Amino acid sequence: MGESEQLQKKNELDYVKVLNAVRELPFYVGKNLLVDFLKGNIKNRSVRNNNLNAIRYFGSLDYNEEKIRGIIENLINNNLIELAKSPSNKFLKILKLTEKGKREIFNPTLNKKKLKNNFDIPETKITENDRKIFRELDFYLKNYNDNQKKAIISDSEKILCIAGAGSGKTTVLTKRIEFLIKYMSVNPDKILAVTFTRKAKQEMEERLSGLGIKTNVETFNSFSEKILRKNWNTIYNRRVRVINYGNKIMAVMSALNSIGMKIDDALDLYFSKSQRKNKTKEELSNLFMNDCFSVLDFFKVKKQEITDFSGFIEPEKYKTAKMIYNIVRHLDSQMKILGLRDFTDQIVDTINFFKNNQIPEFEHVLVDEYQDVNAMQIELLDLLNSKNLFVVGDPRQSIFGWRGSDIRYILKFQEKYKDCDIITLTRNYRSNKHIVDLINSSIRDMKLPDLESNFQADKEIKLLKFENEELEYKFVLNKIISSEIPRNEIFVLARTNRQVNEISSLMKQKNIKHVVKTDENNNISAKKEDLTVATIHSIKGLEAEMVFVIGCNELNFPCKASDHPVIEMIKLEDYDREEEEKRLFYVAMSRAKNKLYLTYSGKKPTYFITSEMMDVIEN
């Protein structure tokens, strides 16, 4: 290797070295051989027999096996490398460079999506003037820490509040609204608080009502719907109605007919054998229908024309992608012809109305869960153009990139609003010190400030291995039955709907009362006698004394299985999937107040559980 080549290799990003290694190896290899090649392990027989040590990327990574495997898994999860069946051994999985991976070698973009390379949170400054106000308002603020106090009373026009798990963000948000109305004499009609879910909206309204306050608390959709209803005749020149389940079925059937396909053929093409397993035709048809409409929504959210994405994916997925593209284009046309609209159209139509008509004026706009906003919601906020904007969120808990949310809006807030005030809430009031230490260590590589614990308690964190899922579920059920903890203080969390449904069925057999929350069904509240079984996506913002996170292996974290094939086809470019999956694991663990059980079956736990985390668990 020449001197210039050596210098080039030295300066290459680590993950690009892995991509180049896969490209330059003379034959397809599995994970174990690739790890040994990158480590420079000359003792490996395949390395010696095939003179792989003569290839320039041999020994290019001076890391331990755990870290190298993590880099490889990251590339697999971001679709830069794919796992494929070996042509010579059906039990062996080999690594192949994808088309996306080939492009990444010459134009590296993956690291630009990493949190650590995008966000530097400054330390919150508490000035002497701040302290003076704190003292004057001690009767009002005495129950809050200094950073919370500043978030409540700051008079900066643009404020980003980074609120870690369990740091009291909803309390701070409602207290700030109370402060604006009672102490700054802001007209309640001139305040708009925006949440993401109906449940969060209801909770905030109840809290404010308890403080004797009535103001505008909305979700993005409820706010838009009020605008549409008030200006119906101006916005629509004909009858327009919200699309229902029956309309969706008819539209998909019409779309299939337009391309000469039957539903059975579409389901066979769209779903793999494993995705079809244990599902009825009706269940598969519903998944297929929802996915088609989610693709349509995705293009609306991104404010993009519906483009033919089939040419940008792997050849074996081309027919599926082409079918979905044709269906989605037909759905879009049908909805316009029939005068149908959905939840996404609520916001789109409101935005279009605001561009040509008078926009309601608010002195203060406050936005919750800002890490989950999408391009369309940002456009709506920009049009409202309130002088005072207070947003609260947590990059650590950004877990909805797969449905169009864009973490870059919270990361680039300071870039957009140069004179903004950034206030961090890092004191965790939910979990004991051991759990806080564990969740901090789980995302150490994201370079975000650690949370601080507020109380000590006995440690009850377990990582438990089982031979199979049946034994894993049996342990969880027996532990619940023998526990004296109130059932509504117990969560059983899983990565996939399949696991939720399976353990729910076993609970029914044992007469264990519970509620089920999934990604499409998360508005149910548990009664005192009910425990909660849920996917992690549906449990965000909630907490429990005892939490079980089941399936903590490499099939589920990061998730290998998906009931939604097209989601990954069109969205992988937009976010770092592996990092989002790691944040999802963080969210799951951070629900626990005092007792946390991580269970798994199979050979080993997820590589998200690092050696640093094991030190916390075992010591």
Secondary structure, DSSP 8 states (H G I E B T S, - for coil): --HHHHHHHHHS-HHHHHHHHHHHSSS-B-HHHHHHHHHT-TT-HHHHHTTGGGSTTTT---S-HHHHHHHHHHHHHTTSEEEEE-SS-TT-EEEEE-HHHHHHHHS--GGGGSGGGT---------HHHHHHHHHTHHHHTTS-HHHHHHHH---SEEEEEE-TTS-HHHHHHHHHHHHHHTS---GGGEEEEESSHHHHHHHHHHHHHTT---EEEEHHHHHHHHHHHTHHHH-SS--EE--HHHHHHHHHHHHHHTT--HHHHHHHHS-HHHHTT--HHHHHHHHHHHHHHHHHHHHHTT-----GGGGS-GGGHHHHHHHHHHHHHHHHHHHHHTEE-HHHHHHHHHHHHTTS-----SEEEESSGGG--HHHHHHHHHH--SEEEEEE-GGG---GGGT--THHHHTHHHHSTT-EEEEE-EESSS-HHHHHHHHHHTGGG-----EE------EEEEEEESSHHHHHHHHHHHHHH--S-GGGEEEEESSHHHHHHHHHHHHHTT--EEEEBTTB------TT-EEEEEGGGTTT--EEEEEE---BTTBTTB---S-HHHHHHHGGGS-HHHHHHHHHHHHHTTEEEEEEEEEESSSB-TTS-HHHHHHHH-
